[in-house]
Amino acid sequence: MRAAIYARISRDDLGDGLGVARQQEDCEAICRSRGWTVLGLFVDNDTSAFSGRTRPEYRRLLAEIATGKIDVVVSWAPERLHRSPRELEDFLELIERQDVGVETVKAGTWEVSTSHGRLVARMLGAVSRAESERTGERVSRAHQQAKDRGLWRGPIPYGLRASSVPGQPEPDPEQARTVSDIIARVLHGDSLTRIAHDLNVAGIRPRRGSTWTHTGIRRLIESPALGGLVNIDGEFKQAKFHGVVEPTEWRSVRAVLQSRPRAESRRPREQLTLLGGLLVCADHGHVCFGGNATHAPIYVARQPGHCHVSVVRAAADDLVTAVVLERLSQPDAADLFHAERNLSAIEAEIDDLYARRDEIADLVAEGLLTGTIARPRLAGILDRLSILEVQRTPRVIDPKAFVQPASVWAVWSATQKRDVLRVLFSRIAVHHVGQRNGPRADPSRFVLDWNQAA
């Protein structure tokens, strides 16, 4: 008989595949004892059958069964094949149509050719589903309890490694240097795409997968473990282990990343303009981006038929830069970026939002509020908390900028300069027409609205 072996394990934190290898060995032993020819090996490593995620090798197995190439499927146990009753029904229908048998190491022959056999299979499927749900509940509670104690639960991020004490990872010396370099480059304004590219060219591989991506870099930076913190119900609290960087530095780089639009954090910094996406039309509110005219590079609102405001890019940059340098040279400029600024109003709002979140959770638990109604409210609260977290996080800026602003501004990247503009101004706008017969970048065309703190 022509056999296909299917092996699966839900989690493989070490990535060595030993779990599925043991399943494969036991299944091959059955095939040898029965004299079956193994035509294919289908392995889904580190993949849950309960989560609902696509299992590529399982889908390939079904395709092979549908072509009639397989006579029997061999697996270590029924739950390795399915933990979802919906998947089980589709599988039963397929193997019955193709007259394919199922053999397992732990449960023997899976007889599905009779109504009684199919009933047993469905009962086993229901038991497996319930077992998965109970396991999920236990794991979730254990994770919460561990985090309350300041321990880390879940995959250990790049830059850290397991220590002799469970739940207390330690910095990996070699990887920690890479993480520190990544954080420094993000603070300097490098795009996540460029950072990922440079890591791949240097032959530095992530812990999972073969290459770095901008998404992988973002997820790495957003891991609180790098700063020696744990996330407890949306609040970052000190952990019992040391991270790769200090908590304040991790909060700073996370705030910088969150404050930048995603498109900006992915774009190489040399392609960024100073005011593109920040400058707006004072008359219509349309956003202006970098463009080119026959006479010079410009900022222009890309709203044909609605708004045609434009301004010479170099002149606009020079005007805004002069205003910024003048502000940075003032004695109180450092207060705008200092970590010890007054945060009482922000902290009060954060406490209020957490209280509202807990109140909604209690109403859902008591059955007084449905999940459909609660979900958008909770999403709104979390979005606002993310904004406030950025606002209360100390901003990173070179202290020399308050002594020699012009020299520091000259070496900053466009991303760093744009971060400063977001701190200083709530709006940078340009009118359609300046003074009569005046230059196209006349100062009277510009509106610079300062942030309240500035």
Secondary structure, DSSP 8 states (H G I E B T S, - for coil): -EEEEEEEES--TT---HHHHHHHHHHHHHHHHHT-EEEEEEEEET--SSS----HHHHHHHHHHHTT--SEEEES-HHHH-S-HHHHHHHHHHHHHHT-EEEETTTEEE--SSHHHHHHHHHHHHHHHHHHHHHHHHHHHHHHHHHHTT---SS--TTEE--SSTT--EE-HHHHHHHHHHHHHHHHT--HHHHHHHHHHTT---SSSSS--HHHHHHHHT-GGGGTEEEETTEEEE-SS--SS-HHHHHHHHHHHHHS-HHHHHS-GGG--SSTTTEEETTT--BEEEEE-SSSEEEEE-BTTTB--EEEHHHHHHHHHHHHHHHHTSTTGGGGT-TTS--HHHHHHHHHHHHHHHHHHHHHHTTSS-HHHHHHHHHHHHHHHHHHHHHHS-----GGGGTSHHHHHHHS-HHHHHHHHHHHEEEEEE-S--STT--TT-GGGEEEEE-TT-
